[in-house]
């Protein structure tokens, strides 16, 4: 088990969805992955500000966020920032996976969120990042 800690940013304008992500994954995605420090953002500005303040191992972005969705935020980060970490999109429909891939997704998780699928997805991405 690793004593390392990584930061993961979760973005959604829905407080309950952010809580579902944080509680679904927990403080560690699996026993062989690092401990997680969660950072939450409710706006695109909040994502950009947090991204500029610290390094993240993974970004979990809600593609259905109103005003500025996660895919739009991801495209902006990929075009304007360096070293963007793997991105997981929360999508409303499985059919949106192609669009999420186009927007830079390393993975997608369908909403409503299945905590086991989300936890396994985060663990897989953290393992790949080693």
Phi and psi in degrees as a GROMACS rama.xvg file:
@    title "Ramachandran Plot"
@    xaxis  label "Phi"
@    yaxis  label "Psi"
@TYPE xy
-85.3409  140.507  UNK-2
-91.6957  -2.05652  UNK-3
-65.9575  152.515  UNK-4
-123.478  137.597  UNK-5
-121.668  155.993  UNK-6
-103.867  137.247  UNK-7
-126.319  131.949  UNK-8
-99.4219  131.636  UNK-9
-118.169  127.159  UNK-10
-119.936  124.192  UNK-11
-165.169  146.513  UNK-12
-80.4467  -4.14731  UNK-13
-101.481  109.3  UNK-14
-55.8513  -40.4132  UNK-15
-65.6833  -35.4616  UNK-16
-69.9946  -40.4627  UNK-17
-60.8992  -42.9836  UNK-18
-64.2049  -37.6275  UNK-19
-62.8947  -37.5651  UNK-20
-67.645  -52.3167  UNK-21
-61.2226  -46.9089  UNK-22
-71.9007  -31.5611  UNK-23
-67.9783  -38.8518  UNK-24
-88.2856  -41.5873  UNK-25
84.9323  -161.477  UNK-26
-83.1862  -10.4203  UNK-27
-154.415  129.094  UNK-28
-70.5175  -30.2105  UNK-29
-161.385  166.347  UNK-30
-68.1565  -17.0712  UNK-31
-103.014  12.5537  UNK-32
-117.613  161.013  UNK-33
-66.2367  159.943  UNK-34
-64.1527  147.532  UNK-35
-110.769  131.954  UNK-36
-105.322  118.62  UNK-37
-90.1522  138.591  UNK-38
-125.008  130.71  UNK-39
-111.112  144.632  UNK-40
-136.795  139.047  UNK-41
-106.841  -8.26167  UNK-42
-135.964  160.688  UNK-43
-60.1296  -39.6994  UNK-44
-59.727  -42.1166  UNK-45
-61.9467  -38.0762  UNK-46
-63.7752  -49.3642  UNK-47
-62.3133  -41.7542  UNK-48
-63.085  -47.6479  UNK-49
-62.6685  -41.6187  UNK-50
-60.6978  -38.8397  UNK-51
-75.3876  -18.1446  UNK-52
-90.3709  -28.8524  UNK-53
-153.692  168.053  UNK-54
-91.5875  140.615  UNK-55
-120.647  145.218  UNK-56
-82.7369  -31.9092  UNK-57
-149.698  146.769  UNK-58
-114.685  130.131  UNK-59
-113.557  111.762  UNK-60
-118.441  131.4  UNK-61
-79.7309  112.666  UNK-62
-68.6878  -16.7414  UNK-63
-98.972  8.61428  UNK-64
-62.1034  136.574  UNK-65
-75.2145  165.037  UNK-66
68.6851  -70.1137  UNK-67
-132.977  107.05  UNK-68
-75.6826  167.087  UNK-69
-59.3703  -34.2381  UNK-70
-68.7959  -38.5955  UNK-71
-65.3818  -43.8555  UNK-72
-61.6621  -43.6904  UNK-73
-61.2858  -45.8378  UNK-74
-59.9929  -41.63  UNK-75
-62.8917  -45.6418  UNK-76
-61.4099  -44.74  UNK-77
-64.5576  -30.0864  UNK-78
-86.2456  -25.0937  UNK-79
-117.342  -10.6747  UNK-80
-124.179  159.067  UNK-81
-104.162  160.066  UNK-82
56.8103  46.0513  UNK-83
-73.8072  127.17  UNK-84
-74.1954  174.632  UNK-85
-57.1222  143.982  UNK-86
-116.687  132.3  UNK-87
-109.59  125.496  UNK-88
-99.7595  138.498  UNK-89
-93.2181  116.612  UNK-90
-114.903  151.855  UNK-91
-78.3865  -29.8253  UNK-92
-136.027  143.843  UNK-93
-58.0991  -28.5643  UNK-94
-65.1048  -15.8559  UNK-95
-81.572  -1.77248  UNK-96
-61.1689  -38.5625  UNK-97
-61.9369  -40.6134  UNK-98
-68.3254  -40.0269  UNK-99
-62.9991  -40.4223  UNK-100
-62.8001  -43.6578  UNK-101
-60.011  -36.5161  UNK-102
-79.8335  -0.666654  UNK-103
107.696  15.8223  UNK-104
-69.385  136.714  UNK-105
-83.1619  -27.2714  UNK-106
-162.287  163.063  UNK-107
-129.862  151.454  UNK-108
-132.871  126.848  UNK-109
-74.0461  144.945  UNK-110
-100.655  134.553  UNK-111
-68.8136  145.012  UNK-112
-73.143  126.533  UNK-113
-92.7984  112.178  UNK-114
-58.6679  -32.2123  UNK-115
-69.2711  -44.5668  UNK-116
-63.1599  -43.5199  UNK-117
-62.796  -46.0407  UNK-118
-60.7841  -44.0438  UNK-119
-65.5834  -37.668  UNK-120
-64.8799  -46.0698  UNK-121
-62.6575  -43.9675  UNK-122
-60.66  -44.0298  UNK-123
-60.8781  -43.9988  UNK-124
-67.5887  -39.9686  UNK-125
-65.1437  -37.1865  UNK-126
-65.1186  -42.0173  UNK-127
-64.4376  -29.5583  UNK-128
-75.8042  -14.0287  UNK-129
